[in-house]
Amino acid sequence: MDIFEFAMEKEKCAEQHYRKLAERVDHAGLKSILLMLADEEAQHFKTVQQMQTDTPLRVTDTPVLQDAKELFEKMERGTERFSFDTSEVDLYRKACDIEAESKRYYLEKAQEVEDAGQKEVFLKLAEEENKHLVLVQGLCDFVAKPETFLEDAEFYHFDDYVEGEF
């Protein structure tokens, strides 16, 4: 299996994992975040697919962290109380592992390819996967302790995320 096929398989698995998580969630805000992540993974699949066929492409920055922050702020203002069982925390931790592995994979492949355009795309995909990792780590904290998480100013460190530093 070549690097593109492997990357597409990873993106498809990540998309499916987020969609399955979204099916289990009743809260609209959390469901939106999970579906947003799934949609981004689907877009990464298309990006790698285009790269495989030598189609000129460009990966653009996504506002995933800002969008997620806005959804969490909306949840914080709401009156709904959250409760998750511990098995759900494990599902979010698995998503962290998926994102960390994807980031590592893209950084590694960026060093292996000789084509400057492909290198740039792999680095950009690694950056996007790092954004997902930051967000999913926040989701793990949220699922583990929802009330505390929404009250904790630490969540808002999404603003501190600096692109390119991963």
Stockholm file with secondary structure:
# STOCKHOLM 1.0

chainA/1-166         MDIFEFAMEKEKCAEQHYRKLAERVDHAGLKSILLMLADEEAQHFKTVQQMQTDTPLRVTDTPVLQDAKELFEKMERGTERFSFDTSEVDLYRKACDIEAESKRYYLEKAQEVEDAGQKEVFLKLAEEENKHLVLVQGLCDFVAKPETFLEDAEFYHFDDYVEGEF
#=GR chainA/1-166 SS CCHHHHHHHHHHHHHHHHHHHHHHCCCHHHHHHHHHHHHHHHHHHHHHHHHHTTCCCCCCCCCHHHHHHHHHHHHHHSCCCCCCCHHHHHHHHHHHHHHHHHHHHHHHHHHHCCCHHHHHHHHHHHHHHHHHHHHHHHHHHHHHSHHHHHHCGGGGGGGGCCTTCC
#=GC SS_cons         CCHHHHHHHHHHHHHHHHHHHHHHCCCHHHHHHHHHHHHHHHHHHHHHHHHHTTCCCCCCCCCHHHHHHHHHHHHHHSCCCCCCCHHHHHHHHHHHHHHHHHHHHHHHHHHHCCCHHHHHHHHHHHHHHHHHHHHHHHHHHHHHSHHHHHHCGGGGGGGGCCTTCC
//
